Structures are given as structure tokens and as C-alpha cells.
Amino acid sequence: RSERAALLHQKLYLPLITQVLSHELPKYKPTSRIMPQSYPALLRTCIQILASSSPVFHAAVDGTLSRRLLSDSTLQNEYNVIKQQAHVQPSIYIHELVDENGVPPSPAQYMRIRDEVLRYIDAVEDAENKGNAWEVDNMTSPKVAKSASKTGYRKYLRSTRRSRSSTHVSTLSKLCAGISRRCSPSSLSSAKEHTKPLRFPPTECGYSCNALIRLAQHRSRVSSNYAMNLVEDICSHLFATKEFTQRFTMHGHIIYLIYREEQAAVAEILCSGLLCVWIEDGGGFNAYPAGRSVASARRVDAKAWAEFEKWAEENSDVVSNFSMLKGRVEKDIRDIGDDVGEAWREALEDSEDEGDPEDGDYVEVSEESDEDLGGRMSWLRIC
């Protein structure tokens, strides 16, 4: 993530985008309909997102957003503009696990949180663990009866069909394994790092047609992320028992305003990759591939999208950034393969018909031969 943050600040979008996509695209089937129809079209959408991104977006990628919003008046003003626009415009939001000063937990603290998650999913209440799950489950509503907890009931293991969902157990186990990979002493470069705050706070990322309402739903635990909520309740419990001197909670922010319908899925995918939010890596609380729940973007009419695009052109650097990228395109593609270079060149063209088979550059591969959407050469071939 440090490398990705540096590439973003340097506006080196080509290596940044290809790095993120190489990790994210293998999660999707070749027949997935959430992706643009061609690789150049996907690249262009990614460029639009990065080129129009604000200082708020950059602070989120840096891992400093929650902290800086407490004291940086310029960033506060930027955020207030985004927040106001998000009343009417689809957007990407995040949650960061930090204390009241915007400071993330240390690796040692995050490992302690991991221990409590493991205890929580244990179906047996032994003497040492007696009452622990019940206390965690009652940090927030709805409350859980002690008798239910003693028989193995866990609020965050319940699904709509089962009182103890194997999927929830598996997801939380993956979260714990990811935290171990990120924060165990053997994974750190020095012993001192174990007690210093993580550079990047554990993060959750999502899309919403109205992020202000969605963030309020998360705070009320309505259609929310159970892994994220369990961790927050564990943090509250560790603070209440005075084991932690800091109270870590989820701080929600809106980081990107979507101004084209086709950006919705790609923006969630790109932002999730940039912020490394996946449970398997210990970076956050997202367990399922991004971009699959963006249907509300299709309900926004063409007039509104045109207004959003005009707003982006007037309130971001998207126009000047595209001009800059076009001016240095040959330099940017000098040391990469011909296939990606041509796709990048086409993505920066003024025409909106990127990937058109009639342009002589690209012909889409048939679904039968496209075995891996994550491989660039398997998605397209030079004509």
C-alpha cells in the first residue's frame, strides 16, 4: 500500500492501475457483466477515477484521513464539499478503525483483537472464556441473553437462516489469519514496530447511491458488515475492561464522487484494491469481491450523470490530468509490453469508443478462450 500511495501522489497512474488490477481482476469470472467491455475501456474508467480524485481521496490512500480531518482546515473544507455533493451523487465511502485522535491500533493491539475474535467464535464457554462473548455481544444493540450466549449463540455468527453460520465463522477465521500475517512479530521488520500504530488503519470500503444514509445505516448496524462490527465491539469491550487505554471505533468518510454510471463498479474495485481492505491480507474487513452491489447507479438518469460530470470537470483536476497524461503517453508506455501500451494509448483517446473492434487495434477474445479475466493477454489480443 505504501508503494501505491507513492504512485498516486506522483500521478504514475499506469503502474498503479495495472498493479491493482492484477490483484483484483482474478476474482471475477470472464462472463462478469460488471466490467467494461474492453481493457482500454476499463483503463479509461480507472484513469477517470484517479484523475478526478481529491485530496480527501489521497489522504485515505495515505492512511491519514481520519487524523487529518481533526485539524487540517483545508482538508475539512474539501471534505465538506464532497459530503454536501454526496446527498445527491453516488459515491465511495470507507470506515477506518482508529481512536478519537485518528490513530490506528498497533500490531500488538490488533493481535490482541484477533485473540478475542478467536475466542468469540469458539462454540464452547470454558472457565477462562465464561461470559466474554456475552459481554462483547452486549456492547451494542440488539442485546443478547446470557443463557443464549452460554449455549453457544453469537450475535455476529447468526445469519438469516442459521444461528451459527459456517460462512460467518469462515470469514472471521480468515480475518484472524490475515491479521496474523500482517501483525505477528515475525512479519514485522523490527521489534519496535510491534507497539507502534499501524501506518494504515484497518479499513472497510463500499459503494452507495447515498453514502450519508449508508454510513448512518452502518452506525445503526443495519445491513452492515459483521466482521467490522464485531471488531468494533471487541475494541469497546477491551476499553471498558481497561485493557486498552484507547477506544478504537469505525470512523466513516466519503472519499470519491462517482460521475459516470460505468464508474460505479470499477470505483469500488479500484478503491478496495488501493486501500487493501481484504480480510485475507489483514488490511481490513471486506470479504467479498467489490462491484457487485451497484445496481442503484443504473437508476440515476442521464441528465443527472451529465450534471455530475460537469461538476467533476469544474471541481477537480480531471481535465488537466487527462491533458498531462496525453502529453506524456509515449514516455509512460516506453518500457511496457505492446498490448498494455496500445490499450493505454487508446484509453487516453478523445473518442468514447475505446475498444471498438473497428478501430483496428483490438478484437475481443471469445468467452470460450478467455480463461482468466485477470490476465491482460487473455482478455485481448493484438489484431
C-alpha positions as CSV (number, residue, x, y, z in Angstrom):
1,R,0.0,0.0,0.0
2,S,2.9,2.4,0.6
3,E,4.0,1.9,-3.0
4,R,0.5,2.5,-4.2
5,A,0.2,5.7,-2.2
6,A,3.5,7.0,-3.7
7,L,2.5,6.2,-7.2
8,L,-0.8,8.1,-6.7
9,H,1.0,11.2,-5.4
10,Q,3.4,11.1,-8.4
11,K,0.4,10.6,-10.8
12,L,2.0,7.5,-12.1
13,Y,-1.4,6.1,-12.9
14,L,-0.3,3.3,-15.4
15,P,1.8,1.2,-13.0
16,L,-0.7,2.0,-10.2
17,I,-3.7,0.8,-12.1
18,T,-2.1,-2.3,-13.6
19,Q,-0.8,-3.3,-10.2
20,V,-4.2,-3.0,-8.6
21,L,-6.0,-4.7,-11.5
22,S,-3.5,-7.6,-11.5
23,H,-4.6,-8.4,-7.9
24,E,-8.3,-7.6,-8.3
25,L,-9.4,-9.0,-11.7
26,P,-8.7,-12.7,-11.0
27,K,-11.6,-12.5,-8.5
28,Y,-14.1,-12.1,-11.3
29,K,-15.4,-14.6,-13.9
30,P,-14.8,-13.8,-17.6
31,T,-18.5,-13.6,-18.1
32,S,-18.9,-11.0,-15.4
33,R,-21.1,-8.1,-16.5
34,I,-19.9,-5.6,-14.0
35,M,-16.7,-4.8,-16.1
36,P,-16.4,-2.6,-19.1
37,Q,-16.4,-4.5,-22.4
38,S,-12.8,-3.9,-23.2
39,Y,-9.5,-3.5,-21.5
40,P,-9.0,0.1,-22.9
41,A,-12.4,1.0,-21.6
42,L,-11.6,-0.4,-18.1
43,L,-8.3,1.6,-18.1
44,R,-10.1,4.7,-19.2
45,T,-12.6,4.4,-16.3
46,C,-9.7,3.9,-13.8
47,I,-7.9,6.9,-15.2
48,Q,-11.1,9.0,-14.8
49,I,-11.4,8.0,-11.2
50,L,-7.7,8.7,-10.3
51,A,-7.6,11.9,-12.4
52,S,-10.6,13.3,-10.7
53,S,-9.7,12.2,-7.2
54,S,-9.5,14.9,-4.4
55,P,-7.0,15.5,-1.5
56,V,-9.6,13.6,0.6
57,F,-9.1,10.5,-1.6
58,H,-5.3,10.9,-1.4
59,A,-5.4,11.2,2.4
60,A,-7.5,8.0,2.5
61,V,-4.9,6.1,0.5
62,D,-2.2,7.6,2.7
63,G,-4.0,6.2,5.8
64,T,-4.1,9.7,7.4
65,L,-7.7,10.8,6.6
66,S,-9.3,10.4,10.0
67,R,-6.4,12.1,11.8
68,R,-6.0,15.0,9.4
69,L,-9.8,15.7,9.4
70,L,-9.4,16.6,13.1
71,S,-7.0,19.5,12.5
72,D,-6.5,20.3,8.8
73,S,-8.9,23.1,7.9
74,T,-8.2,22.9,4.2
75,L,-9.0,19.2,4.1
76,Q,-12.0,19.8,6.3
77,N,-13.3,22.3,3.7
78,E,-12.6,19.8,0.9
79,Y,-14.5,17.1,2.7
80,N,-17.5,19.3,3.5
81,V,-17.9,20.0,-0.3
82,I,-17.8,16.2,-1.0
83,K,-20.2,15.5,1.8
84,Q,-22.7,18.0,0.6
85,Q,-22.5,16.7,-3.0
86,A,-22.9,13.1,-1.8
87,H,-26.5,14.0,-0.8
88,V,-27.4,13.6,-4.5
89,Q,-24.5,11.8,-6.1
90,P,-23.3,8.1,-5.9
91,S,-20.0,7.7,-4.1
92,I,-17.5,5.5,-2.5
93,Y,-17.2,5.5,1.3
94,I,-14.8,4.0,3.8
95,H,-14.6,3.1,7.5
96,E,-11.2,3.3,9.3
97,L,-10.5,1.6,12.7
98,V,-8.9,4.4,14.7
99,D,-9.1,6.1,18.1
100,E,-10.5,9.5,18.9
101,N,-7.3,11.1,17.6
102,G,-7.3,9.2,14.3
103,V,-4.6,6.8,15.5
104,P,-4.9,3.1,14.4
105,P,-4.1,0.2,16.7
106,S,-0.6,-1.1,16.9
107,P,0.2,-4.6,15.6
108,A,0.3,-5.8,19.2
109,Q,-3.2,-4.4,19.8
110,Y,-4.5,-5.8,16.6
111,M,-3.2,-9.2,17.5
112,R,-5.0,-8.9,20.8
113,I,-8.2,-8.1,19.0
114,R,-7.6,-11.1,16.9
115,D,-7.3,-13.3,20.0
116,E,-10.7,-12.0,21.1
117,V,-12.3,-12.8,17.7
118,L,-11.0,-16.3,18.0
119,R,-12.4,-16.7,21.5
120,Y,-15.7,-15.3,20.2
121,I,-16.2,-17.9,17.5
122,D,-15.3,-20.7,19.9
123,A,-18.6,-22.6,20.5
124,V,-17.5,-23.7,24.0
125,E,-17.7,-21.4,27.0
126,D,-14.8,-22.7,29.1
127,A,-13.9,-21.2,32.5
128,E,-11.5,-18.7,31.1
129,N,-13.9,-17.6,28.4
130,K,-17.0,-17.6,30.5
131,G,-19.2,-14.5,29.9
132,N,-16.7,-13.0,27.4
133,A,-18.8,-13.5,24.3
134,W,-21.9,-12.3,26.1
135,E,-20.2,-9.1,27.2
136,V,-19.0,-8.4,23.6
137,D,-22.5,-9.1,22.2
138,N,-24.0,-6.6,24.6
139,M,-21.7,-3.7,23.8
140,T,-24.3,-2.6,21.2
141,S,-28.0,-3.4,20.5
142,P,-29.7,-5.7,20.0
143,K,-28.9,-7.3,23.4
144,V,-28.3,-11.0,23.9
145,A,-29.5,-13.1,26.8
146,K,-26.8,-14.6,28.9
147,S,-28.5,-18.0,28.7
148,A,-28.3,-17.9,24.9
149,S,-24.6,-17.0,25.0
150,K,-23.8,-19.9,27.3
151,T,-25.4,-22.3,24.8
152,G,-23.1,-21.0,22.1
153,Y,-25.2,-18.3,20.5
154,R,-23.1,-15.4,19.0
155,K,-24.8,-12.3,17.5
156,Y,-22.3,-11.9,14.8
157,L,-22.3,-15.6,13.8
158,R,-26.0,-15.5,13.1
159,S,-27.3,-15.4,9.5
160,T,-30.9,-15.1,8.2
161,R,-31.1,-18.9,8.1
162,R,-28.8,-20.2,10.8
163,S,-28.0,-19.2,14.4
164,R,-24.4,-20.2,13.7
165,S,-23.4,-19.6,10.1
166,S,-20.4,-21.5,8.8
167,T,-19.8,-18.7,6.3
168,H,-19.5,-16.2,9.1
169,V,-17.2,-18.5,11.1
170,S,-15.0,-19.0,8.0
171,T,-14.9,-15.3,7.2
172,L,-13.9,-14.4,10.8
173,S,-11.3,-17.1,10.8
174,K,-9.8,-15.7,7.5
175,L,-9.8,-12.3,9.2
176,C,-7.8,-13.7,12.1
177,A,-5.3,-15.4,9.7
178,G,-4.9,-12.2,7.8
179,I,-4.2,-10.2,11.0
180,S,-1.6,-12.8,11.9
181,R,0.1,-12.4,8.5
182,R,0.2,-8.7,8.9
183,C,0.9,-8.2,12.5
184,S,2.7,-11.2,14.1
185,P,6.2,-10.3,15.3
186,S,7.8,-12.4,12.6
187,S,6.1,-10.4,9.8
188,L,7.4,-7.0,11.1
189,S,10.8,-5.5,10.1
190,S,11.7,-4.7,13.7
191,A,10.6,-5.4,17.3
192,K,9.8,-1.7,17.8
193,E,7.1,-1.8,15.1
194,H,5.0,-4.2,17.3
195,T,3.9,-1.4,19.7
196,K,3.8,1.5,17.2
197,P,0.5,2.4,15.5
198,L,-0.1,0.7,12.2
199,R,0.7,3.0,9.3
200,F,-2.5,2.2,7.6
201,P,-5.7,1.7,9.7
202,P,-7.8,-1.5,9.1
203,T,-10.4,-0.3,6.6
204,E,-13.8,-1.2,5.1
205,C,-14.8,0.2,1.6
206,G,-18.2,0.3,-0.1
207,Y,-20.4,2.0,-2.7
208,S,-23.7,3.7,-2.2
209,C,-26.1,5.9,-4.1
210,N,-26.4,8.0,-1.0
211,A,-23.4,7.4,1.3
212,L,-24.6,9.6,4.0
213,I,-27.6,7.4,4.5
214,R,-25.5,4.3,4.1
215,L,-23.0,5.5,6.8
216,A,-25.9,6.1,9.2
217,Q,-27.1,2.6,8.5
218,H,-23.7,1.1,9.3
219,R,-23.7,3.1,12.6
220,S,-27.1,1.6,13.4
221,R,-25.8,-1.9,12.4
222,V,-28.4,-2.1,9.6
223,S,-27.4,-4.3,6.6
224,S,-23.8,-3.8,7.9
225,N,-20.5,-5.6,7.9
226,Y,-20.5,-8.2,10.7
227,A,-16.7,-8.6,10.8
228,M,-16.2,-4.8,11.1
229,N,-18.9,-4.5,13.8
230,L,-17.6,-7.4,15.8
231,V,-14.1,-5.9,15.8
232,E,-15.5,-2.6,16.9
233,D,-17.5,-4.2,19.8
234,I,-14.4,-6.1,20.9
235,C,-12.4,-2.9,20.9
236,S,-15.2,-1.3,23.1
237,H,-15.0,-4.3,25.4
238,L,-11.3,-4.1,25.8
239,F,-11.5,-0.4,26.5
240,A,-14.4,-0.9,29.0
241,T,-12.3,-3.5,30.9
242,K,-9.3,-1.1,30.8
243,E,-7.1,-3.5,28.9
244,F,-6.9,-0.8,26.2
245,T,-6.3,2.8,27.1
246,Q,-7.6,3.9,23.6
247,R,-11.1,3.3,22.3
248,F,-10.9,2.2,18.7
249,T,-14.1,2.8,16.7
250,M,-15.0,2.8,13.0
251,H,-14.8,6.3,11.5
252,G,-16.8,6.7,8.3
253,H,-15.9,9.0,5.5
254,I,-16.9,9.6,1.8
255,I,-13.8,9.6,-0.4
256,Y,-14.9,9.7,-4.0
257,L,-17.9,11.1,-6.0
258,I,-18.8,8.9,-9.0
259,Y,-19.8,10.9,-12.1
260,R,-20.5,8.2,-14.7
261,E,-22.6,5.1,-14.4
262,E,-19.8,2.8,-15.6
263,Q,-17.6,4.1,-12.8
264,A,-19.7,2.6,-10.0
265,A,-18.4,-1.0,-10.0
266,V,-14.9,0.0,-11.1
267,A,-14.6,2.7,-8.5
268,E,-15.4,0.2,-5.7
269,I,-13.0,-2.4,-7.1
270,L,-10.2,0.2,-7.6
271,C,-10.6,1.8,-4.2
272,S,-10.8,-1.5,-2.4
273,G,-7.6,-2.5,-4.1
274,L,-5.8,0.8,-3.4
275,L,-6.8,0.6,0.3
276,C,-6.0,-3.1,0.7
277,V,-9.2,-3.7,2.5
278,W,-9.4,-7.5,2.2
279,I,-9.6,-9.7,5.3
280,E,-7.2,-12.3,3.9
281,D,-4.4,-9.7,4.0
282,G,-5.2,-8.3,7.4
283,G,-5.8,-4.9,5.8
284,G,-9.5,-4.5,6.5
285,F,-12.9,-6.1,6.7
286,N,-14.1,-6.7,3.2
287,A,-14.7,-10.4,2.4
288,Y,-16.5,-10.4,-0.9
289,P,-15.4,-9.1,-4.3
290,A,-16.3,-5.5,-4.9
291,G,-18.6,-4.0,-7.5
292,R,-21.4,-6.5,-7.3
293,S,-23.9,-4.3,-5.5
294,V,-24.1,-1.1,-7.6
295,A,-27.5,-1.6,-9.2
296,S,-28.7,1.8,-7.8
297,A,-26.3,3.5,-10.2
298,R,-28.5,2.4,-13.1
299,R,-31.4,4.2,-11.6
300,V,-29.7,7.6,-11.9
301,D,-30.9,9.3,-15.1
302,A,-28.8,10.6,-17.9
303,K,-29.4,14.3,-17.0
304,A,-28.1,13.7,-13.5
305,W,-25.0,12.0,-14.8
306,A,-24.3,14.9,-17.1
307,E,-24.6,17.3,-14.2
308,F,-22.2,15.1,-12.1
309,E,-19.7,15.0,-14.9
310,K,-19.8,18.8,-15.3
311,W,-19.4,19.2,-11.6
312,A,-16.3,17.0,-11.7
313,E,-14.8,19.0,-14.5
314,E,-15.3,22.2,-12.6
315,N,-14.3,21.0,-9.2
316,S,-11.4,18.6,-9.8
317,D,-8.3,18.3,-11.9
318,V,-9.7,15.7,-14.2
319,V,-9.3,17.8,-17.4
320,S,-5.8,19.0,-16.7
321,N,-4.7,15.5,-15.5
322,F,-6.0,13.9,-18.7
323,S,-4.2,16.5,-20.7
324,M,-1.0,15.8,-18.8
325,L,-1.3,12.1,-19.4
326,K,-1.9,12.5,-23.1
327,G,1.2,14.7,-23.3
328,R,3.5,12.0,-21.8
329,V,1.8,8.9,-23.1
330,E,4.8,7.7,-25.1
331,K,7.1,8.1,-22.2
332,D,4.7,6.2,-19.9
333,I,4.4,3.2,-22.2
334,R,8.0,3.1,-23.3
335,D,9.1,0.2,-21.0
336,I,5.9,-1.9,-21.0
337,G,4.5,-4.5,-23.4
338,D,2.9,-3.6,-26.7
339,D,-0.5,-4.9,-25.6
340,V,-0.8,-2.8,-22.5
341,G,0.9,0.2,-24.2
342,E,-1.7,0.2,-27.0
343,A,-4.5,-0.2,-24.5
344,W,-3.2,2.7,-22.5
345,R,-2.9,4.9,-25.6
346,E,-6.4,4.0,-26.7
347,A,-7.8,4.7,-23.2
348,L,-6.5,8.3,-23.5
349,E,-8.0,8.9,-26.8
350,D,-10.8,11.6,-27.0
351,S,-13.2,9.1,-28.6
352,E,-15.6,7.4,-26.3
353,D,-15.5,4.2,-28.5
354,E,-12.5,2.7,-26.7
355,G,-12.1,-1.0,-27.6
356,D,-14.3,-0.7,-30.7
357,P,-13.3,-3.7,-32.9
358,E,-13.5,-1.4,-35.9
359,D,-10.6,0.7,-34.8
360,G,-8.1,-2.0,-35.9
361,D,-6.3,-2.2,-32.6
362,Y,-8.3,-4.6,-30.5
363,V,-10.6,-7.6,-31.0
364,E,-12.3,-9.1,-28.0
365,V,-11.4,-12.6,-27.2
366,S,-14.3,-15.1,-27.2
367,E,-15.7,-16.2,-23.8
368,E,-14.7,-19.7,-24.6
369,S,-11.0,-18.9,-24.8
370,D,-11.0,-16.2,-22.1
371,E,-10.0,-18.3,-19.1
372,D,-8.7,-15.6,-16.8
373,L,-10.0,-12.1,-16.6
374,G,-7.0,-11.2,-14.5
375,G,-4.6,-11.9,-17.3
376,R,-4.3,-8.9,-19.6
377,M,-3.3,-11.0,-22.7
378,S,-6.2,-13.4,-22.1
379,W,-8.6,-10.5,-22.3
380,L,-7.5,-9.0,-25.5
381,R,-5.3,-9.8,-28.5
382,I,-3.5,-7.6,-31.0
383,C,-5.2,-7.6,-34.3
